[in-house]
Amino acid sequence: MKGIKFSSNHILLCVSFLLMLLSFLVSFPTGEMIVAIEWNGIAMAFVMTMTVAGLRKENVMGGLEKSAQAFTHTGSLAAFFAAMALILSPFITSLFALSSILPLAIKVLRKREREELVPSFAAIITLSATGGGTLLPGGSWQNIVLHKTLGDESFITAMLPYFIASIPVAALAVFALLGKRTMERTYITEEIEQEKGNKGLKMLYVCFAFIALLASLSLFRWVDIVLFTAVILLVFDRSVYLKADYSFLLSTIFLLIAGSCASPVLSLFTESGALWKWAVLSEIIGSYPVAALFGKSAADPVTLLKAVNIGTAGTVLSLPALAAMSILKKEERKAFAIRYTIVSLILLAAFVILAVIFS
């Protein structure tokens, strides 16, 4: 029973492990292959994992609930949470930004007795987090595993148009999903609890988020990043090691090994029309697995980067959308899926147009 429960709660981790084992049938990993794995991405994933665990532990996002009191219309409240998701996603990944902001938004809506708006708010926040995650290497897990493969190509130069395009789409989503309710007033009927957490540790984990950003810009070696993070946490907050969720970090390692072992087979898949093949595959199995599996065999990493970010839109299989589904109540998921799919298809159309223009 425990094994079944673990598998259901960590589906991506289990699938990644199985894919790694299957890839051994193509070629068994050698020492040289392991050394050649994208350890820079793994190091960044480690820092991000510990950063998010610390931010949650110290309730850093709790201040957003208090800030939300300033917004008395449903439209402005939705825009506030959407803006926070858009701004935070590049630094702590779209997945973790969504997982932090959406529960706060739901809590505020329930306090204001507007729970019927939860599916619409969830769709708006998820869309904003997805768009925001395209800007920086730390914006999504697919960006983390690919950012070092670009060589001299500027990550921001390649992805800035996609980030800019997501802003008006997110603004449109607020009006499209709320309609006449955009201008309705909404009030808090309960007192806001005082946020908890150690201020010094809060600043420490905020600094870690910027360290991850600096690491993505090749200012540090990956070994130095891991050692620095590990030592600082051992000295100042070793308890965070027990609170961190290592499933995505381990999944990254398994998928990168699988991609390296199976690269002779995977390279045949994208001999021509690579961008659209990768984008479609991302719609089917998710952008993160595609990035990790094909990162080693891709002849053009920039094209792969664009493809997997295009593939995050238009589907509920992206990590932020799946996270939103897990946060929402069972009766809210269908309404969310419908609303999110509608606005996400608009975002997908904007991304496809940009891909055509810049191809």
PEVEN-V360159 format. One record per residue. N is the residue number from 0. OMEGA is omega as a letter, one per 30 degrees, with the letter a starting at -180 (* if undefined). Layout:
n=(N,N)
omega=(OMEGA,OMEGA)
This chain:
n=(0,1,2,3,4,5,6,7,8,9,10,11,12,13,14,15,16,17,18,19,20,21,22,23,24,25,26,27,28,29,30,31,32,33,34,35,36,37,38,39,40,41,42,43,44,45,46,47,48,49,50,51,52,53,54,55,56,57,58,59,60,61,62,63,64,65,66,67,68,69,70,71,72,73,74,75,76,77,78,79,80,81,82,83,84,85,86,87,88,89,90,91,92,93,94,95,96,97,98,99,100,101,102,103,104,105,106,107,108,109,110,111,112,113,114,115,116,117,118,119,120,121,122,123,124,125,126,127,128,129,130,131,132,133,134,135,136,137,138,139,140,141,142,143,144,145,146,147,148,149,150,151,152,153,154,155,156,157,158,159,160,161,162,163,164,165,166,167,168,169,170,171,172,173,174,175,176,177,178,179,180,181,182,183,184,185,186,187,188,189,190,191,192,193,194,195,196,197,198,199,200,201,202,203,204,205,206,207,208,209,210,211,212,213,214,215,216,217,218,219,220,221,222,223,224,225,226,227,228,229,230,231,232,233,234,235,236,237,238,239,240,241,242,243,244,245,246,247,248,249,250,251,252,253,254,255,256,257,258,259,260,261,262,263,264,265,266,267,268,269,270,271,272,273,274,275,276,277,278,279,280,281,282,283,284,285,286,287,288,289,290,291,292,293,294,295,296,297,298,299,300,301,302,303,304,305,306,307,308,309,310,311,312,313,314,315,316,317,318,319,320,321,322,323,324,325,326,327,328,329,330,331,332,333,334,335,336,337,338,339,340,341,342,343,344,345,346,347,348,349,350,351,352,353,354,355,356,357,358)
omega=(a,l,l,l,l,a,a,a,a,a,a,l,a,l,l,l,l,l,l,l,l,a,l,l,l,l,a,a,l,l,l,l,a,l,a,l,a,a,l,l,l,l,l,l,l,l,a,l,a,l,a,l,l,l,l,a,a,l,a,a,a,l,l,l,l,l,a,l,a,a,a,l,a,l,a,l,l,l,l,a,l,l,l,l,a,a,a,a,a,a,a,a,l,a,a,l,l,a,l,a,a,l,l,l,l,l,l,a,l,l,l,l,l,a,l,l,a,a,l,l,l,l,a,a,l,l,a,l,l,l,l,a,a,a,a,l,l,a,l,a,l,l,a,a,a,a,a,a,a,a,a,a,a,l,a,l,a,a,a,l,a,l,a,a,a,a,l,l,l,l,l,a,l,a,a,a,a,l,a,a,a,a,l,l,a,a,l,a,a,l,l,l,l,a,a,l,l,a,l,l,l,l,l,a,l,l,l,l,l,l,l,l,l,l,a,l,l,l,l,l,a,l,l,a,a,a,a,a,a,a,l,a,l,a,a,a,a,a,a,l,a,a,a,l,a,a,a,l,l,l,l,l,a,a,l,l,l,l,l,a,a,a,l,l,a,a,l,a,a,l,l,a,a,a,a,l,l,a,l,l,l,l,a,a,a,a,a,l,l,a,a,a,a,a,a,a,a,l,a,a,l,l,l,l,l,a,a,l,l,a,l,a,l,a,l,l,l,a,l,a,l,l,l,l,a,a,a,l,a,a,a,a,a,l,l,a,l,a,a,a,a,a,a,l,l,l,l,l,l,l,a,l,l,l,l,a,a,l,*)
